[in-house]
């Protein structure tokens, strides 16, 4: 049986970019977190060797080598390992992000700028693949037809349009054309909701191309929502959070799982939780319960009472007056900031005192407005 051609493709290593801060991690987790991108890159390189791939295709920024020259040394060492294992490395790069000249070794990595091409041997040197980095001046369709005439076994068209890197496989060796997105490796924070991972492409003569997305992220970002009820207590809440964290450690594959919590629902427990001190204490308690040696790190808690909970507060005499005063303050501030530039209204230019944006903070402020002023609470600020 003829040997398959295998390609591993990844985008945007960005080895120099830090991840979003998540608080003071224990030492072992801090090491994983700080080295997350490099550890993910090592997984990619190891996967290329273990899967016996013919080509590792890289697109997008690798690192800021001017700011951190050691990253060039790190990558070149990995490229040497790959070359020794028979893996071709091609980097479809932008002109502004080339490796520094002192570390560029064409025998270990081939850099392609837009409009450039390179031919590599695959499948134990029995097949030739032509790789072309598409440019905006030449359409991919036109380039593909030109390369078909060159008699190559496999044509790989690479496009690095901003935010949409892709690879197209065609030619006599491929039964049908395969178009695949090239995904980033490691999300930098919880707002990165796209697809991440390395894609393994396998092509066998006379068969349809196969594609498989393999996980590679060292740090995974996840969220868990807990609905508080009338029977919820602090102890039951912590027990449920601990159980959820344990489930995450079993179901997620990353070396470090950064878990943020969303607490919602209607419960008397909100009167305890909606203070900054109590929320921080809850975060510390769940960290201790989960354990410092766990892969799961609880890094943030969002307090979002349900709409029904706000209606209950608005009906309570002790809170209703404070909420009414907040509405008056918000209205007055908006009027002042609109008519008097540089007034105190600039500080609260809004609308910000709304249920949607402030959530539980409205309740804290309303409670403070209805609490008699105590001289001792002002501390050393009183003269």
C-alpha positions as CSV (number, residue, x, y, z in Angstrom):
1,X,0.0,0.0,0.0
2,X,1.3,3.4,-1.0
3,X,2.4,5.6,2.0
4,X,0.1,8.5,2.9
5,X,1.2,12.1,2.8
6,X,0.7,13.8,6.1
7,X,0.7,17.5,6.8
8,X,0.4,19.2,10.3
9,X,-0.8,22.8,10.1
10,X,-0.9,25.5,12.8
11,X,-1.2,29.3,13.0
12,X,-0.2,32.1,15.3
13,X,2.3,30.6,17.8
14,X,2.9,34.2,19.2
15,X,5.4,32.8,21.6
16,X,6.2,36.3,23.0
17,X,2.6,37.2,24.0
18,X,1.6,36.7,27.7
19,X,-1.8,35.2,28.6
20,X,-4.5,37.2,30.4
21,X,-3.5,37.5,34.2
22,X,-5.4,35.1,36.5
23,X,-4.1,36.0,40.0
24,X,-1.3,34.6,42.1
25,X,-1.0,31.0,41.0
26,X,0.8,28.3,43.1
27,X,4.4,27.8,41.9
28,X,3.8,24.6,39.7
29,X,0.8,26.2,38.0
30,X,2.6,29.5,37.6
31,X,5.3,27.8,35.6
32,X,2.8,26.1,33.3
33,X,1.0,29.4,32.8
34,X,4.1,31.5,32.1
35,X,5.4,28.9,29.6
36,X,2.0,28.1,28.1
37,X,2.8,29.1,24.5
38,X,6.2,27.5,24.4
39,X,4.8,24.2,25.9
40,X,2.0,24.3,23.2
41,X,4.7,24.7,20.5
42,X,6.6,21.7,21.9
43,X,3.4,19.7,21.7
44,X,3.1,20.6,18.0
45,X,6.6,19.7,17.2
46,X,6.3,16.4,19.1
47,X,3.1,15.6,17.3
48,X,4.8,16.2,14.0
49,X,7.4,13.6,14.9
50,X,5.1,11.0,16.5
51,X,2.6,11.2,13.6
52,X,5.5,10.8,11.0
53,X,4.3,13.9,9.1
54,X,6.0,15.0,5.9
55,X,5.4,18.7,6.4
56,X,4.8,21.1,9.3
57,X,3.1,24.1,7.9
58,X,3.3,27.3,10.1
59,X,1.4,30.5,9.4
60,X,1.1,33.9,11.2
61,X,3.5,35.4,13.8
62,X,5.8,33.0,15.6
63,X,7.4,35.4,18.1
64,X,8.8,38.9,18.5
65,X,12.4,37.9,18.0
66,X,13.8,41.5,18.4
67,X,12.3,41.7,21.9
68,X,13.1,38.1,22.9
69,X,16.0,36.6,20.9
70,X,15.9,33.5,23.0
71,X,12.7,32.5,21.3
72,X,14.6,32.3,18.0
73,X,17.0,29.9,19.6
74,X,14.1,27.9,21.0
75,X,12.5,27.5,17.6
76,X,15.7,26.8,15.7
77,X,16.4,24.0,18.1
78,X,13.0,22.5,17.5
79,X,13.4,22.9,13.8
80,X,16.6,21.0,13.9
81,X,14.9,18.1,15.7
82,X,12.2,18.1,13.1
83,X,14.7,18.1,10.2
84,X,16.5,15.2,11.8
85,X,13.2,13.3,11.9
86,X,12.6,13.9,8.2
87,X,9.9,16.6,8.7
88,X,9.9,19.5,6.3
89,X,9.1,22.9,8.0
90,X,7.6,25.6,5.9
91,X,6.6,29.0,7.4
92,X,4.3,31.2,5.4
93,X,5.3,34.5,6.9
94,X,4.8,38.2,6.4
95,X,7.8,40.3,5.5
96,X,7.7,42.1,8.9
97,X,7.9,38.9,11.0
98,X,10.8,37.1,9.5
99,X,13.3,35.3,11.7
100,X,16.5,37.4,12.4
101,X,19.2,36.8,9.8
102,X,21.6,35.4,12.3
103,X,19.3,32.5,13.1
104,X,17.8,31.8,9.7
105,X,18.9,28.3,8.5
106,X,17.2,27.3,5.2
107,X,18.2,23.7,5.8
108,X,15.9,23.6,8.9
109,X,13.0,25.9,7.9
110,X,11.8,27.4,4.6
111,X,10.3,30.9,4.9
112,X,7.7,31.8,2.2
113,X,6.7,35.4,1.6
114,X,3.4,36.1,-0.3
115,X,3.9,35.2,-3.9
116,X,6.7,32.7,-3.3
117,X,6.7,28.9,-3.8
118,X,8.8,25.9,-2.8
119,X,8.8,22.3,-3.8
120,X,9.4,19.6,-1.2
121,X,9.5,15.8,-1.4
122,X,7.1,13.8,0.7
123,X,6.1,10.2,1.3
124,X,9.7,9.0,1.6
125,X,10.8,11.3,-1.3
126,X,8.4,9.4,-3.7
127,X,6.1,12.4,-4.3
128,X,6.7,16.1,-4.8
129,X,4.5,18.8,-3.3
130,X,4.5,22.4,-4.5
131,X,3.6,24.9,-1.7
132,X,2.6,28.4,-2.8
133,X,2.0,31.3,-0.5
134,X,-0.8,33.1,-2.2
135,X,-0.5,36.9,-2.7
136,X,-3.3,39.4,-3.1
137,X,-2.0,40.2,-6.6
138,X,-2.6,36.7,-7.9
139,X,-5.9,34.9,-7.3
140,X,-5.6,31.5,-5.7
141,X,-7.7,30.0,-8.6
142,X,-5.3,31.3,-11.2
143,X,-2.2,30.1,-9.2
144,X,-3.7,26.6,-8.7
145,X,-4.3,26.2,-12.4
146,X,-0.8,27.3,-13.2
147,X,0.7,24.8,-10.8
148,X,-1.5,22.0,-12.1
149,X,0.3,22.3,-15.4
150,X,3.6,21.9,-13.6
151,X,2.9,18.2,-13.1
152,X,3.2,18.1,-9.3
153,X,1.8,15.3,-7.3
154,X,0.2,17.6,-4.7
155,X,-0.5,21.4,-4.8
156,X,-0.7,23.2,-1.5
157,X,-2.1,26.8,-1.7
158,X,-1.6,28.8,1.5
159,X,-3.5,32.0,2.2
160,X,-2.7,34.2,5.2
161,X,-5.4,36.8,5.0
162,X,-5.8,38.6,8.3
163,X,-7.8,36.5,10.7
164,X,-8.5,33.8,8.1
165,X,-5.5,31.5,7.4
166,X,-6.3,28.6,5.2
167,X,-4.7,25.8,3.1
168,X,-6.1,24.2,-0.1
169,X,-4.9,20.8,-1.2
170,X,-5.3,19.7,-4.8
171,X,-3.5,18.0,-7.7
172,X,-3.3,14.5,-9.1
173,X,-2.6,12.9,-5.8
174,X,-5.8,14.3,-4.2
175,X,-9.0,12.7,-5.3
176,X,-10.8,16.0,-4.5
177,X,-9.8,19.4,-3.4
178,X,-9.6,19.9,0.3
179,X,-10.0,23.4,1.9
180,X,-9.0,23.7,5.5
181,X,-8.8,26.6,8.0
182,X,-5.5,26.9,9.8
183,X,-6.2,27.4,13.5
184,X,-4.3,29.3,16.2
185,X,-2.7,27.2,18.9
186,X,-3.3,28.8,22.3
187,X,-6.1,31.2,23.3
188,X,-4.8,34.2,25.3
189,X,-7.9,34.5,27.4
190,X,-11.5,33.6,27.9
191,X,-12.7,36.0,25.2
192,X,-10.9,33.9,22.5
193,X,-13.9,31.7,21.6
194,X,-12.7,30.5,18.2
195,X,-11.4,27.0,17.2
196,X,-7.9,26.2,18.5
197,X,-5.6,23.3,17.8
198,X,-3.4,21.7,15.2
199,X,-4.9,20.0,12.2
200,X,-3.5,16.8,10.8
201,X,-4.2,16.3,7.1
202,X,-3.7,12.8,5.6
203,X,-3.8,12.2,1.9
204,X,-3.7,8.7,0.3
205,X,-3.7,8.2,-3.5
206,X,-7.1,7.2,-4.8
207,X,-8.9,8.1,-1.5
208,X,-10.6,11.2,-0.2
209,X,-8.4,13.4,2.0
210,X,-8.8,13.0,5.8
211,X,-8.6,15.8,8.3
212,X,-8.5,15.7,12.1
213,X,-8.2,18.5,14.7
214,X,-5.9,17.7,17.6
215,X,-5.9,19.6,20.9
216,X,-2.7,21.4,21.7
217,X,-3.6,24.3,24.2
218,X,-1.7,24.1,27.4
219,X,-4.0,26.5,29.2
220,X,-7.8,26.1,28.8
221,X,-10.3,28.7,29.7
222,X,-13.7,27.6,30.8
223,X,-16.8,28.9,32.6
224,X,-19.3,27.3,35.0
225,X,-22.7,28.8,35.9
226,X,-24.4,28.0,39.2
227,X,-28.0,28.9,39.8
228,X,-28.7,29.8,43.5
229,X,-32.1,28.8,45.0
230,X,-34.0,29.5,48.1
231,X,-32.4,26.5,49.8
232,X,-28.8,27.4,48.8
233,X,-26.3,27.9,51.7
234,X,-22.7,28.8,51.6
235,X,-21.7,25.2,52.4
236,X,-23.9,23.7,49.6
237,X,-22.6,26.3,47.2
238,X,-19.0,25.4,47.9
239,X,-19.8,21.7,47.6
240,X,-21.4,22.2,44.2
241,X,-18.4,24.4,43.1
242,X,-16.0,21.7,44.2
243,X,-17.9,19.0,42.3
244,X,-17.9,21.1,39.2
245,X,-14.2,21.8,39.4
246,X,-13.6,18.0,39.8
247,X,-15.7,17.3,36.7
248,X,-13.7,19.9,34.7
249,X,-10.4,18.3,35.7
250,X,-11.7,15.0,34.3
251,X,-13.2,16.3,31.1
252,X,-10.7,19.0,30.0
253,X,-7.3,18.1,28.5
254,X,-5.2,21.1,29.2
255,X,-2.3,21.1,31.7
256,X,-4.0,24.1,33.4
257,X,-7.7,24.9,33.4
258,X,-8.6,28.5,34.3
259,X,-12.2,28.4,35.6
260,X,-14.4,31.4,36.1
261,X,-17.7,31.2,37.9
262,X,-21.0,32.8,37.2
263,X,-23.4,32.8,40.2
264,X,-27.0,33.7,39.3
265,X,-30.5,32.9,40.5
266,X,-32.7,34.0,43.4
267,X,-31.7,33.3,47.0
268,X,-31.3,34.8,50.5
269,X,-27.6,33.9,50.1
270,X,-27.2,37.0,47.9
271,X,-27.3,39.3,51.0
272,X,-24.1,37.6,52.2
273,X,-22.4,37.3,48.8
274,X,-22.9,40.8,47.5
275,X,-20.0,42.3,49.5
276,X,-16.5,42.5,48.0
277,X,-15.0,40.9,51.1
278,X,-17.3,37.9,51.0
279,X,-16.9,37.3,47.2
280,X,-13.1,37.3,47.6
281,X,-13.3,34.9,50.6
282,X,-15.5,32.6,48.5
283,X,-12.9,32.5,45.8
284,X,-10.2,31.7,48.3
285,X,-12.3,29.0,49.9
286,X,-13.0,27.2,46.6
287,X,-9.3,27.3,45.7
288,X,-8.4,25.6,49.0
289,X,-11.1,23.0,48.6
290,X,-10.0,22.1,45.1
291,X,-6.4,21.9,46.3
292,X,-3.2,23.6,45.3
293,X,-2.0,20.5,43.3
294,X,-5.2,20.5,41.1
295,X,-5.0,21.4,37.4
296,X,-8.1,23.6,38.0
297,X,-7.6,27.2,39.1
298,X,-10.6,29.3,40.0
299,X,-9.6,32.8,38.9
300,X,-12.7,34.9,38.9
301,X,-16.3,35.0,40.2
302,X,-19.1,36.9,38.5
303,X,-22.1,37.8,40.7
304,X,-25.2,38.2,38.6
305,X,-28.4,38.0,40.6
306,X,-31.5,37.0,38.5
307,X,-34.0,39.7,37.5
308,X,-36.4,38.1,40.1
309,X,-33.9,38.8,42.8
310,X,-33.8,42.5,41.9
311,X,-37.6,42.6,42.0
312,X,-37.5,41.2,45.5
313,X,-34.9,43.9,46.6
314,X,-37.0,46.6,45.0
315,X,-40.0,45.5,47.0
316,X,-38.1,45.4,50.3
317,X,-38.5,48.7,52.2
318,X,-34.9,48.7,53.4
319,X,-33.6,48.5,49.9
320,X,-36.2,50.2,47.8
321,X,-35.3,53.7,49.1
322,X,-31.7,53.2,48.4
323,X,-32.4,52.0,44.8
324,X,-34.6,55.0,44.3
325,X,-31.8,57.4,45.4
326,X,-29.4,55.7,43.0
327,X,-31.8,56.3,40.1
328,X,-31.9,60.0,41.1
329,X,-28.1,60.2,41.4
330,X,-27.7,58.6,38.0
331,X,-30.2,61.0,36.3
332,X,-28.6,64.0,37.9
333,X,-25.1,62.9,36.9
334,X,-26.1,62.4,33.3
335,X,-27.7,65.9,33.2
336,X,-24.6,67.4,34.7
337,X,-22.1,65.7,32.5
338,X,-24.1,66.7,29.4
339,X,-24.3,70.4,30.2
340,X,-21.1,71.2,32.2
341,X,-17.9,69.8,30.6
342,X,-15.4,68.8,33.2
343,X,-18.0,68.6,36.0
344,X,-18.3,65.8,38.5
345,X,-20.5,64.2,35.9
346,X,-17.3,63.1,34.0
347,X,-16.6,60.6,36.7
348,X,-19.8,58.8,36.3
349,X,-20.6,59.5,32.7
350,X,-23.0,56.8,31.8
351,X,-25.6,55.5,31.8
352,X,-23.7,53.2,34.2
353,X,-26.0,52.8,37.2
354,X,-28.2,50.3,35.5
355,X,-29.1,46.7,36.5
356,X,-27.4,45.3,33.4
357,X,-24.0,46.9,33.8
358,X,-23.7,47.2,37.6
359,X,-25.7,44.2,38.7
360,X,-24.9,43.4,42.3
361,X,-23.0,46.7,42.7
362,X,-26.3,48.5,42.6
363,X,-27.4,46.6,45.7
364,X,-24.1,47.3,47.5
365,X,-24.5,51.0,46.8
366,X,-28.1,51.1,47.7
367,X,-27.3,49.4,51.0
368,X,-24.6,51.9,51.8
369,X,-27.0,54.8,51.0
370,X,-29.4,53.5,53.7
371,X,-26.7,52.8,56.3
372,X,-26.2,55.6,58.9
373,X,-22.7,57.2,58.6
374,X,-20.3,56.0,61.3
375,X,-17.3,58.2,62.1
376,X,-15.2,55.2,62.9
377,X,-15.7,53.8,59.4
378,X,-14.0,56.8,57.8
379,X,-10.7,55.8,59.3
380,X,-7.7,58.2,59.2
381,X,-9.4,60.3,56.4
382,X,-11.3,62.3,59.0
383,X,-9.6,65.6,60.1
